[in-house]
Amino acid sequence: MMVEDLNESKVRWLTYLVYILLTAITIVSGWNTVKITDMPDKYVRLERYQTDTNRIERTLIAIDAKLDKLIDRKRD
């Protein structure tokens, strides 16, 4: 087996390598978490954008209908 070829110094270096990789992964994950939580300050989430757009469209349709009624009354 490959494990039998490892002496004490190789095991120690591999252990340090694992610690370094775990530390790097932890730092990157933490940094991504901080960046994601800061996003709503700079960007609008898709769900909120879609909700706002749908609300604006419904409001414009209502205004259009009211204007059509007003224009029809003026013609009569």
NUMI-730979 format. One record per residue: residue in three letters; x, y, z of N, C-alpha, C in turn. Coordinates in steps of 0.02 Angstrom, whole numbers, padded with zeros to 5 digits, always signed. Example, Ala and Ser with C-alpha at 12.3 -4.5 7.8 and 13.67 -1.06 7.14 Angstrom:
% NUMI-730979
ALA+00660-00284+00390+00615-00225+00390+00660-00165+00390;SER+00642-00112+00354+00684-00053+00357+00645+00002+00394;
This chain:
% NUMI-730979
MET+00042-00059+00000+00000+00000+00000+00044+00062+00000;MET+00015+00117-00020+00052+00180-00023+00065+00208+00046;VAL+00022+00193+00094+00029+00221+00161+00092+00194+00195;GLU+00111+00135+00178+00170+00105+00210+00234+00142+00191;ASP+00234+00176+00134+00294+00212+00111+00302+00280+00145;LEU+00252+00303+00183+00256+00368+00215+00293+00363+00281;ASN+00343+00406+00287+00377+00409+00352+00347+00467+00392;GLU+00374+00477+00451+00345+00526+00497+00346+00598+00469;SER+00400+00617+00436+00405+00685+00410+00355+00696+00352;LYS+00345+00645+00311+00297+00652+00256+00226+00658+00283;VAL+00210+00620+00335+00145+00624+00366+00134+00693+00396;ARG+00185+00722+00427+00181+00788+00457+00168+00840+00403;TRP+00204+00837+00346+00194+00885+00292+00125+00878+00261;LEU+00102+00817+00253+00034+00808+00227-00018+00835+00275;THR-00006+00827+00339-00051+00855+00389-00052+00931+00385;TYR+00006+00962+00378+00009+01035+00371-00027+01057+00307;LEU-00018+01019+00254-00051+01035+00191-00127+01033+00199;VAL-00152+00983+00233-00224+00979+00246-00247+01038+00287;TYR-00209+01057+00338-00227+01115+00379-00229+01179+00337;ILE-00180+01188+00293-00177+01247+00251-00237+01249+00203;LEU-00253+01191+00173-00310+01188+00128-00376+01202+00165;LEU-00384+01174+00224-00445+01187+00263-00450+01261+00282;THR-00394+01292+00299-00394+01362+00316-00413+01404+00255;ALA-00385+01387+00198-00401+01425+00136-00474+01418+00119;ILE-00501+01358+00124-00573+01347+00109-00616+01386+00157;THR-00598+01387+00221-00636+01424+00271-00636+01499+00256;ILE-00578+01525+00239-00572+01597+00224-00613+01615+00162;VAL-00609+01575+00110-00646+01589+00049-00721+01585+00062;SER-00742+01535+00100-00814+01528+00116-00839+01587+00157;GLY-00800+01608+00205-00818+01667+00245-00822+01730+00204;TRP-00774+01739+00159-00774+01798+00116-00835+01798+00070;ASN-00852+01739+00042-00912+01735-00001-00975+01750+00039;THR-00979+01727+00100-01037+01740+00142-01045+01815+00154;VAL-00990+01848+00169-00992+01920+00180-01014+01956+00117;LYS-00988+01937+00060-01005+01969-00004-01078+01958-00021;ILE-01104+01898-00008-01174+01884-00024-01221+01924+00021;THR-01204+01932+00085-01247+01970+00129-01245+02044+00113;ASP-01192+02068+00081-01188+02139+00061-01224+02153-00004;MET-01242+02102-00042-01272+02112-00108-01337+02152-00107;PRO-01384+02140-00061-01446+02179-00065-01436+02254-00060;ASP-01381+02276-00032-01368+02348-00029-01352+02376-00098;LYS-01323+02335-00141-01302+02359-00206-01348+02337-00262;TYR-01378+02278-00254-01418+02248-00306-01487+02230-00278;VAL-01535+02222-00322-01601+02201-00302-01608+02126-00320;ARG-01634+02088-00274-01643+02017-00288-01695+02008-00342;LEU-01690+01953-00379-01734+01940-00436-01807+01937-00415;GLU-01823+01906-00359-01892+01901-00337-01922+01969-00325;ARG-01884+02013-00294-01909+02081-00280-01918+02119-00346;TYR-01872+02112-00391-01877+02146-00456-01939+02123-00493;GLN-01951+02057-00494-02010+02031-00529-02074+02055-00496;THR-02076+02056-00430-02135+02080-00395-02148+02153-00410;ASP-02096+02194-00407-02104+02265-00422-02126+02276-00494;THR-02097+02239-00540-02115+02246-00611-02188+02227-00622;ASN-02210+02172-00591-02280+02151-00598-02327+02203-00569;ARG-02309+02232-00513-02351+02283-00481-02356+02345-00526;ILE-02300+02365-00554-02300+02423-00599-02342+02409-00662;GLU-02336+02349-00689-02376+02332-00748-02451+02334-00732;ARG-02471+02306-00675-02542+02308-00655-02566+02380-00646;THR-02524+02422-00617-02542+02492-00607-02550+02528-00674;LEU-02505+02515-00720-02509+02546-00787-02571+02523-00824;ILE-02589+02460-00817-02650+02435-00850-02711+02470-00820;ALA-02712+02479-00755-02769+02513-00723-02773+02586-00745;ILE-02716+02620-00749-02715+02690-00772-02739+02693-00845;ASP-02716+02647-00886-02737+02645-00956-02813+02637-00962;ALA-02840+02592-00922-02913+02581-00924-02951+02644-00902;LYS-02926+02677-00851-02959+02739-00828-02955+02794-00881;LEU-02897+02799-00914-02890+02849-00968-02937+02833-01026;ASP-02944+02769-01043-02990+02750-01096-03061+02770-01079;LYS-03082+02758-01016-03149+02778-00995-03158+02853-00998;LEU-03107+02891-00976-03110+02964-00977-03115+02990-01049;ILE-03076+02961-01094-03077+02982-01164-03145+02966-01195;ASP-03174+02908-01179-03240+02890-01205-03293+02937-01180;ARG-03289+02959-01118-03338+03007-01090-03332+03075-01126;LYS-03272+03096-01141-03262+03161-01174-03291+03159-01245;ARG-03288+03102-01278-03314+03097-01346-03390+03101-01347;ASP-03421+03074-01295-03495+03074-01294-03522+03140-01278;
